[in-house]
């Protein structure tokens, strides 16, 4: 009897898994690596490779010093607007394991709906769908409102608003790495 009860609880637990967790399990089981990130960056790049790559991008005028000298700045014009995109990876054992990419408008005007964080969010989601596909899953987040997530193989792409910073983050994460150990 106890065994039947335990099995019933296990089955109910498995059936209650949400769509996101099922997606993560399915994608990781495929053992497919998708290491492509943003503007040519890759999961697994060493810190030296990252700095060398960004130095080459800087010499060609594609990137510059980012916010507070603590990130790399990439500028983009799209949808009749100009964006500042700041990024800097997280490393584990000298390899890129996640990359937060923060989008903001070059010129902000919080009173103008055209330049609100809500408008920015819609535009960033559209850009990511063009680059990575339309199969982003919309998830309700109690802290941030709606977020969008795409998992393909080991790569998870999360898109969410940072209302207090008036920007939108696209977070690339290698799900095959234990993120709790990131430096």
Steps between C-alpha positions, in 0.01 A plus 500: 500500500778742592677424171183583303467828690862593428457416131180710483678799656790462254265484203306805621826689552617414149168605351514829690833605355453820315565546131834675559651218708382242247661704222832522687504123561413423136768732364775380733419138416574575133869559587513778239737792559396846392787723604429803279415807707511863397705672223731201460557414866483134600450294813836353595711796387781566745538842659804562276301403187215728610733797557687440173174468306360820655830679432466411130137620501615822668774559242242465225267746678224251580529519880641736760531537876171431668319622807738607780790331322355168619351373176527513125269738310348409166277753324213403276249693290168326443129582481594866443668508842853471637592248767790469744579136568734426791634153567763315698510122546512285811788255506546164670840334480601774254216418257189703412196330655248785491468836334264773618434748219328821614304704244402862559407790279786731414276790595241434766181688560298317769200728441488401131334160442711461184807469726352315797640176635181330374571615144863396536392155620276446195780608266768284665272195492439562128877528435572175685222316317652610168841368608407179682147406389142567604471216749557705814285394792322779688533458876337704774761624745369642828790748526539610139164437340520307175823341390583304188719189497641284224693181562684321221741233609723637774422867425226687683409851392292698751360846432369715783444862603704686761258775590726652765783533244267584209650230278439149369736208557558211264673234706680217323578205729667166444265255672763227496701695761416529870440876515538511880876476451528803269757761605 
